[in-house]
């Protein structure tokens, strides 16, 4: 089997007001504790080696956070060397690192390349200085463009950019306009991005942004405006030969995120780091049976002391079928019927006949060989997902 590997680096310069990811202000963490964390990542890797069968490979590695570009690249290089010494990482494996503008220079980027990292994801979020300030980002628009130029200079050819859609009115700062969103997309495409992720902002409970909403200091933009923005992204991307292949992702044919596709196809992956999740067969000899979904502890002091265990659950074949459909509908091509038949021994057209016909009657999906979202379905995708939860 080919596995994906996710490595979580939980350190940031500061938390953005909308972020609910498991991360910490870097200045609150002593350097010796960061060293301990990377030592713990190695031990975490050793404990998970028994998950693999002889002959299993890793064909995608994703280093996310947090802000992985905040730590010394020596730590990352050392960890990658340890991993590659224990298991075969395929020759053409996609190895991605997330970086934030303002946290990298050309030397650091060149070290990533020499470590074998061949894909970079830049957290641009917006190219409007006023919106970056309102979101609590540490960088400005010129930092974004400079980071992109340095990445190209360092040797990266597969460069992805993250953008946020639907940025709300925050305090006295007006919300994102249609023109600003279009300018953001055009800017990163003009720089040469071969992949873009454009996510609608989510108001997560417990974040400073959520508190602003509760205090009536922040307000969402109009729903119709947000849908208009969403539709515009696909049109703009096409002008630069990027096609939408997932609800929030656009790429050229050869630059789709191999690692994220593992999640959307319900393929096995291993997670290293604080709170990181893993998903793999219960019985290594029966990959078509039940799966385990587990996650590491979310307490960094425990993790640094090599106590990794968090939550764990068994995912039955029946539950896997539902997850395959729900996550498959995130892809523009929809869940693959032939893969479903090979994995589960039946056709999803038969298994979920009533649900599919009901969703089709609402104009949310269409299905022949494969089911997929319609244009209306893209706007109301959550209604489709709920049928398979």
N, C-alpha and C positions, 0 to 999 in steps of 0.2 A: 504494500500500500504506500501511496505517497501522502505524506503529512504536511500540513502547514505548521509553522512555529511562530507564535507571537511572544514578544519580549516587552514587558511593561517597565518604563522608566518614569517614576512618579514625581519627578522634581520640576518645578516651574519657577520663573522669576517672581511671578505672582499669579493668583487665580483670577481669570476673567469673570466678569459678573454673571455670566450665563452658564458657567462651567460646573457640571456636577461629576466630572471624572475624578477618579481616585488619584489625587495629586496634592503636593505640598509646596509651600513657599520654600525655595531652595535656601534662602538665607536663614531659615529656621532649622536647617539640617547641617550638622557639622561635617566637614570633609571626611573625617574618619568614619562617619556613619554612612556616607555615600560609598566609601571603599568596602565597608561591611556589606552593604546592599549588593554590590556586584559579586562579592564572595558568596553571598547567599544565593544569587542567581545561578552560579555554577553548581552549588549543592542542590538547588532545586532541579537543575538539569539532570544531575546524576540520579536523583530519586525517580525521575520519570523515564529513564532509559529502559526500564523493564516493560514499558508499555509497548515498545516496538518489537516486531518479529524480525528475525534475521532476514536481511534483504529489503526491509522497508527503507524508504528514502524520505528526505525532506526536499520539497521542490518550491517552497516559498517561505520567506522569513520576513516578518514585519516588526520593526522596532518602533513602538509608539509610546504615548505618554498622556499627561505630562509633556515635558519638553526634552526629548532625548539629546537634542543638540546643545543642551546646557552643560552636559557632563564632559569630562575629558575623553576624547575619542580613543585614548589608550584602553580605557575600561571596555569599550564596545569591541574594539579589535581583539582584545584578549578573550572575551566571551565567545566571539565568533570562532576563534581558533580552537577553543575547547570543544565547541559543538561539532565543528568539522572533523576533529580528531576522533570523535566517537561514533559518528554516523555519516553515511554518504549523503552529501548535499549535491543534488544534481547539477551538472555543468551549467545548464541554462536557468538555474533557479533564480526567481525574482527575489531580490533582497532590498527591502525598502526601509528608509529611515524618515521619520517625521522631523522637520525642523521649523523653527519660528524665526522670522526676520528679527534681526537685532541680537541673535545668539550664535551666529556663525561668522567665520571669516574664510578666506580662500584656503588657508592652511588646514583648517578643520575639515573643509569639504574635500580637499585632496586626500586627506587621511582616510576619509570614508571610502573613497574610490579605491585606494590601495588595500583596504580591508575586504574588498569584494562587494561592497554595496553598490548596486547598479540602478536603483530607483530612489527618487527623493520626492517627498510630499511636503510642500511649503504651505504653512498655515497663514495664507494671505488674509482671508475673511472679508476684507473690503479694500478698495484702493482709494477710499474717501477718508481723509484725515479726521473729519468731524465724527464720522461713524466709528472709526477705530477708537477715538477717545471715549465716546459714549459707551463702547463695549468693554473698556478697561484694558485694551491691548497695549503692549509696551512699545510697539513700533509705529511708524508712519508709512505712507504710501511709497515714498522714495526708498525706504528700507526694503520694501517688498521687491521692487524692481531690481535693486542692487543685489539682493540675495539670489534672485533668479539669474542674473548675469554671472554672478560668481559661480553658481552651480554649473552653468554651461562651460565656463572657463575651466572648472575643475575636471570636466570630462563627463558630466552627467548628460545623457541624451533623453532619458525617460523621466521627465519632470512633470509632476502633478501639482495642481494648486487647489486649495480648499477655499470656498467662498460661502458666505451666509446670505440667505434670501429672506426678506421680510423683517429686517431689523426694525424693532418697534420705536415709537417715540419714547425717549428716556429723559425724564426731567423736562428741561426746556429745549432739548434738542429734537427737532422734527424727525420722524421716522424715515426710513430709506425710501427714496423715490424710484419710480420706474426707470428714469433716465440714469440714475446712479447705478442701479443694478446692471443695466445694459453696458454702461461704461466699465464697470468692474470686470464683466465677462470679456468684453472686447480687449481690455488692457492685458489680461493674462494670456489671452490667445495671441495677441500681437507679440508678446514677449517670446512666444514659442511653446507654450504649455501643450503637451501631447495627451494630457488627461486632466479633466477638471471634475471636482466634486462640489455640487451646489446644494447645500442643505438649508431647509427652512428652519429658522430658529425655534427652539423648543423651550418653553418656560418650565424649568425643572424645579420641583419643590425643594426648598432649603437653600436655594442660591440667592445672592444679593438681588438679582434681577427679579426673581419671584417676589421678594420682599417689596421691591419698588412697585410691582403691580398691586400687591395687597394694600399698599399705602396710597394708591392712585397717583403714583409718580411716574408710571410708565403705562403705555397704551399700545395695543396691537394695531398694525396697519389693517386696512380694509381687506376682507377676504377676496373680493373680486380683483383688487390690485395685486394681491399675492399670486392668484392664479394667472393673471396676465404676465407677471414676472416669470413664473415657472415656465409658461409656454414660450416666452421669448428666448429663454436660455437655449432650448433645443434648436431654434432657428439660427441663433447666432453661432452656435457650435458647428452647425452644418457648413457654414460659410468657411470654416477653417478645417473642414474634413474630419470633424469629430462627430460621432453618432452617439445617441443616447442608448446605453445598453442596460441601465438599471435606473430605478426611479430618480436617483440623485446624481448619477455618474455618467460621464460622457468621455469617449476616447476614440482614438484611431483603432483600426482593426487589430493592431499588434501591441496596443498599450493598455488593454483592459487590466484592471488590478487582479492578478492571478490569486493573490492571497484572499482578497475579499470575496472572490468568486467561490472559494472553498466554503465560506459561511453560507452563501446563498444557494449552494448546491448540497449543503449538509454533509460535506466531506470531513474527515477527521483532522483535528488540529490539536496542538499542545500549547499550553500557555505557561510562560515563566514570568515570575514577578508578582508583586503585591496585587491581590485580587484577580489575577489572570485566570481565564477559564480554559478548560480542556474538554475535548469531545472525541471519544474513541470507543471501539467495540469492547464489550464486556469480555467476550471470549475471542482472543486473538485468532483462533482457528475458524471462527464463524463470524466474519465481518457483516453478514446479513442479519445478525440477531440483534439483541438489545445493545444499547449504547450506554456509556457513562458520561454524564456531564458533571464536571467538578470545577471548583474554583479554589484558589489559594486564600489564605487569611488576608484580611484587610487591615491588620494591625502591624505596623511597620516594625515595632520592637520585637514582636513575635517572629516576624519573617527574618529579621536580621540575626535572630538566634536559631535559625533553621527549623522553626516550627511553621510548616507551610500549610497545614491542613485547614481548609475552609469547608464550604458546603459541598455536598455531593448527592446526585440523584440518578436513578436508573431511568433511561428513556426507552420505553417499549417500542416495538415495531409499529404499533398502531399510532403512537405519539410521533414517531419519526415520519410516518406518512403525512400527517397533518402539518408538521413543521416543513417537510419538503414542499408541500403545496404553498404554504404561507410565504416562505422565503423565496420559493421559485417565482411567485407572482411579482416579486420585486424586480426581477429581470424583465426587460422589454420583450424577450423571446418567450417568457413564461416558463413554467415547470416542464421539464423534458419528459415526454411520455415514455420514450424508449428506455431511458435511464430508470424511470420509476418501475417499469415492468421488470427490468433486469434485477433491480435491487429488492423489490417487494413481491414479485411473482404475480402481479395483477396489473390491470390498466386503471389509471386513475379516472378515466372517463366512466368506468363502471363503479369503482369504489365511491366516487363522490358525485355520481350522476345527478342526484336531486339538487345538491348545492350548486353545481356548475350550471344546470339549467335555470335555476332561480337567479343566479348572478347574471347570466346571459339575458334573461327576460328584463332585467333592470338596465341593460345596456352597459354593464360594468366590465364584462369580459366577452370575448369571442372565442370559440374553440372549434377546430377541425382536428388536425393531427395533434397540435398542442394548444392548450388554453393560454390566453394572454389578456392583459388589460387593454381596454379600449381607451380612447382619448378621455372619455368621461371617467373611466375607471382610474386613470392616472390622477384625476382630481379627487376621487373618493376612494383611494386605495385602501384606506383603513377599514372601510366597509367590507371589502373583499377579505382582508387579512383576518377579520374577526370571525369569519365563518370557519376558520381552520385553527383557532386557538383552543 
